[in-house]
Amino acid sequence: MKSRRRIGKGTTMTARVLDGKTALITGGSSGMGKASAGLMAGDGASVVIVGRREDVLIAARDELRGQIPGATIEAFVGDAADGASVRAMLAFAHGLAGRLDIIVNSVGGGAYKPLLMFEEDEVMAEYRITALSAFLLARHGVPLMTPGGSIVCVSSTAGARPCMGLGPYNMAKAALDMFVEVAALEFGSAGIRVNAARPGMTRSEGTASMFADDALVKTFTDITPLGRVGESDDLARVIRFLAGPESGWVTGQVLAADGGQILKGFPEPGAMLDLIYGNEVMAQVRAGKAPGDAG
């Protein structure tokens, strides 16, 4: 969004809606995180993208810089689920211009298998990347923000609809949704908004293997009212809206951007689990037995 403002006799410049603002985006090396970074940089924000893989992160930064000449786009290698790393990335972003206005947390991911096949460390890992990361970014980021600041998380249909095979992911995303509401209550008095975008089945680098299976993709398009799966750009536009002043009267909300998938939830996953783990293993699971357990 742009407007014209006069800065001197006979001279005007284009003012962009996020001019002068600084945004930190975790999961910024790919998918909706990278696409969101591009939109915010294009609207004038100084952007720091964060990721754990340095080569992928630097390539994303260079690609974005090429797409938006003159934009301030920096990269920070870090882990959004580690407290010391989070404090360092926030300090780096704040140090660009002495302010921090937008935090986007788009990290996440989950294993696909029955509950009886998970171990404790796997469950906790999903909580750390999904829920703990949101807490850490808010805990250490809010003190650096000023009224008008915005925090945007990325939830999932799995936070509101159950799916066999996604148990810990369902649990973690549901926790994230409640965090958004509690954080909005607590930070509202400081003038800081907290919201989340809720994607459904969305194409990205992280879901590439799923999109290689046309039959699997069709199970999602068949239950989605708008008849297609999501693209990273679809979610980036929603994240950009929630981050900016256009949504200034919105807080504590989890906004579904999924073509209507939330209305029906998930396709029946039983056949897919049988295909992945085998009929014998799944028969044990359906009988309440943990495959591989003694006895």
C-alpha positions in Angstrom: 0.0 0.0 0.0 1.4 3.3 -1.0 0.5 7.0 -0.8 2.2 10.2 -2.0 3.6 12.8 0.4 5.3 16.0 -0.3 8.8 16.4 1.2 9.9 19.7 -0.3 9.1 22.2 -3.0 8.1 20.4 -6.1 9.2 17.1 -4.7 7.2 14.1 -3.6 8.0 10.6 -2.5 6.1 7.4 -2.2 5.2 6.5 1.4 4.6 2.9 2.1 2.4 1.6 4.9 5.3 -0.2 6.8 8.0 2.4 6.2 10.2 2.7 9.3 9.0 -0.5 10.9 11.1 -3.6 11.7 9.8 -7.1 11.3 11.3 -10.4 12.5 10.1 -13.6 10.8 11.0 -17.0 12.0 10.8 -19.8 9.4 11.7 -17.1 7.0 13.8 -19.2 4.6 11.0 -20.9 2.8 7.2 -21.1 2.3 4.8 -18.7 3.8 7.6 -17.2 6.0 9.7 -16.2 3.0 6.6 -15.0 1.1 5.5 -12.9 4.1 9.0 -11.3 4.3 8.7 -10.3 0.7 5.4 -8.6 1.2 6.5 -6.7 4.3 9.8 -5.6 2.7 7.8 -4.5 -0.4 5.7 -2.4 1.9 8.7 -0.7 3.4 9.6 -2.7 6.5 13.1 -3.6 7.4 13.0 -7.4 7.7 15.0 -10.1 9.4 14.4 -13.6 8.4 15.4 -16.4 10.7 16.1 -20.1 10.0 18.4 -22.9 11.2 20.0 -23.9 7.9 22.4 -21.2 7.0 22.8 -22.1 3.3 19.0 -22.1 2.7 18.6 -18.9 4.7 21.2 -16.9 2.9 19.8 -18.1 -0.5 16.4 -16.9 0.6 17.7 -13.5 1.7 19.6 -13.0 -1.6 16.5 -14.0 -3.6 14.3 -11.5 -1.7 16.9 -8.8 -2.1 16.9 -9.4 -5.8 13.1 -9.2 -5.9 12.9 -6.0 -3.9 15.9 -3.7 -4.8 16.8 -1.3 -2.0 14.9 -3.2 0.7 16.6 -3.9 4.0 16.5 -7.7 4.4 18.8 -9.4 6.8 19.3 -13.0 7.8 19.9 -14.5 11.2 20.7 -18.2 11.8 18.9 -19.3 14.9 16.5 -21.6 16.6 13.1 -20.2 17.6 12.7 -22.9 20.3 15.9 -22.0 22.1 15.8 -19.1 24.6 19.3 -17.8 24.1 18.9 -17.9 20.4 15.6 -16.1 20.5 17.0 -13.3 22.7 19.9 -12.9 20.2 17.7 -12.8 17.1 15.4 -10.3 18.7 18.3 -8.1 19.8 19.7 -8.3 16.2 16.3 -7.2 14.7 15.8 -4.4 17.3 19.4 -3.2 16.6 18.7 -2.4 12.9 16.8 0.8 13.7 16.3 0.7 17.5 12.8 -0.7 17.3 10.8 -3.9 16.8 7.3 -3.7 15.4 6.3 -7.1 14.0 7.1 -10.6 15.0 6.0 -13.5 12.8 6.4 -17.0 14.1 6.0 -19.4 11.2 8.1 -22.4 12.4 6.4 -25.8 12.9 6.1 -29.3 11.6 4.9 -32.7 12.8 5.4 -36.4 12.4 2.5 -38.5 10.9 2.0 -41.7 12.9 -0.4 -43.1 15.5 -0.2 -42.0 19.1 1.0 -45.5 20.2 4.0 -45.1 18.1 5.3 -41.8 19.5 7.9 -41.5 22.2 8.1 -38.8 24.9 11.0 -36.9 23.3 9.1 -36.7 20.0 6.0 -35.3 21.6 8.0 -32.7 23.5 9.9 -31.7 20.3 6.6 -30.8 18.6 5.6 -28.7 21.6 8.9 -26.9 21.6 8.9 -25.9 18.0 5.2 -25.0 17.9 4.2 -23.7 21.3 7.4 -22.9 23.2 8.7 -20.9 20.3 5.6 -18.6 20.4 6.1 -18.1 24.1 9.8 -17.3 23.9 9.3 -14.8 21.1 6.6 -13.0 23.0 8.4 -13.3 26.4 11.6 -11.7 25.1 10.1 -9.7 22.2 7.2 -7.8 23.8 9.6 -5.7 26.1 11.3 -4.5 22.9 8.0 -3.4 21.2 5.9 -0.3 21.5 2.2 0.4 21.2 1.0 -0.6 17.7 3.2 -3.7 17.7 1.9 -7.0 16.2 2.7 -10.6 16.8 1.4 -13.2 14.2 1.6 -16.9 14.8 0.9 -19.6 12.2 -1.6 -22.2 13.5 -3.2 -25.0 11.5 -6.5 -26.7 10.9 -5.0 -29.3 13.2 -5.4 -26.9 16.1 -9.2 -27.1 15.8 -10.0 -30.4 14.1 -8.6 -33.8 15.1 -6.8 -36.1 12.7 -5.6 -39.6 13.3 -1.9 -39.7 12.9 -1.3 -36.1 13.9 -1.9 -36.4 17.7 1.1 -34.4 19.1 0.8 -31.9 16.3 -3.0 -31.4 17.0 -2.1 -30.9 20.7 0.7 -28.4 20.1 -1.4 -26.3 17.6 -4.3 -26.3 20.0 -2.0 -25.0 22.7 -0.8 -22.3 20.3 -4.3 -21.2 19.6 -5.0 -20.7 23.3 -1.6 -18.9 23.7 -2.8 -16.4 21.1 -5.9 -15.6 23.1 -4.1 -15.4 26.5 -1.3 -13.3 25.0 -3.8 -10.9 23.4 -5.5 -10.4 26.8 -2.2 -9.7 28.6 -0.5 -7.6 26.0 -3.5 -5.5 24.9 -2.9 -2.9 27.7 0.6 -2.3 26.1 -1.0 -1.7 22.7 0.4 -5.0 21.2 -1.9 -7.2 19.2 -1.5 -11.0 18.9 -3.2 -13.1 16.2 -2.7 -16.2 14.1 -3.3 -17.4 10.6 -4.7 -20.9 10.3 -3.7 -22.6 7.1 -5.0 -25.9 5.8 -3.3 -28.1 3.3 -0.7 -25.7 1.8 2.0 -26.2 -0.7 5.6 -25.3 0.5 9.0 -26.7 0.5 8.1 -28.6 3.7 5.1 -30.3 2.2 6.7 -31.1 -1.2 6.6 -34.8 -0.6 2.9 -34.8 0.1 2.2 -32.8 -3.1 4.1 -35.4 -5.1 1.1 -37.8 -4.4 -1.8 -36.7 -6.6 -4.2 -39.1 -5.0 -3.4 -37.6 -1.5 -3.8 -34.1 -2.8 -7.2 -35.0 -4.2 -8.4 -36.1 -0.8 -7.9 -32.6 0.4 -9.3 -30.8 -2.7 -12.4 -32.9 -2.5 -13.2 -31.7 1.0 -12.2 -28.0 0.5 -15.1 -25.8 -0.6 -13.0 -23.7 -2.9 -11.7 -26.8 -4.6 -7.9 -26.4 -4.4 -5.1 -26.5 -1.9 -3.4 -23.4 -0.5 -0.2 -21.8 -1.7 2.4 -20.0 0.4 1.3 -16.7 -1.1 -2.3 -17.2 0.0 -1.1 -17.4 3.6 1.5 -14.6 3.2 -1.2 -12.1 2.3 -3.2 -13.0 5.5 -0.1 -12.8 7.7 0.8 -9.4 6.1 -2.8 -8.2 6.9 -2.6 -9.3 10.5 0.9 -7.8 10.9 -0.1 -4.4 9.6 -2.2 -1.4 10.6 -5.1 -2.6 8.3 -6.0 -5.1 11.1 -5.4 -2.6 13.9 -8.7 -3.5 15.6 -8.1 -7.2 15.5 -6.5 -9.2 18.4 -6.8 -12.6 19.9 -8.1 -14.1 16.7 -7.1 -17.3 14.8 -8.1 -16.5 11.2 -8.6 -19.6 9.0 -7.1 -19.1 5.5 -7.7 -22.5 4.0 -10.3 -22.3 1.3 -12.9 -23.6 3.8 -11.1 -26.8 4.7 -11.8 -26.0 8.4 -15.5 -26.7 7.7 -14.8 -30.4 7.1 -11.4 -30.9 8.8 -9.3 -33.7 7.4 -9.8 -36.5 4.9 -10.2 -40.0 6.4 -6.5 -41.0 7.1 -6.9 -44.7 7.8 -5.9 -45.9 4.3 -2.9 -43.7 4.2 -1.6 -44.9 7.6 -2.1 -48.5 6.4 0.0 -47.7 3.3 2.8 -46.1 5.3 3.0 -48.5 8.3 1.5 -51.7 6.9 -1.7 -53.5 7.7 -0.2 -55.7 10.4 1.2 -52.7 12.4 -2.0 -50.7 12.1 -4.1 -53.8 13.2 -2.0 -53.7 16.4 -2.6 -50.0 16.8 -6.4 -50.4 16.3 -6.4 -53.1 19.0 -4.8 -50.7 21.4 -1.3 -52.3 21.2 1.9 -50.4 20.8 3.9 -52.0 18.0 7.3 -53.1 19.2 6.5 -53.0 22.9 7.4 -56.1 24.9 4.5 -58.3 25.8 
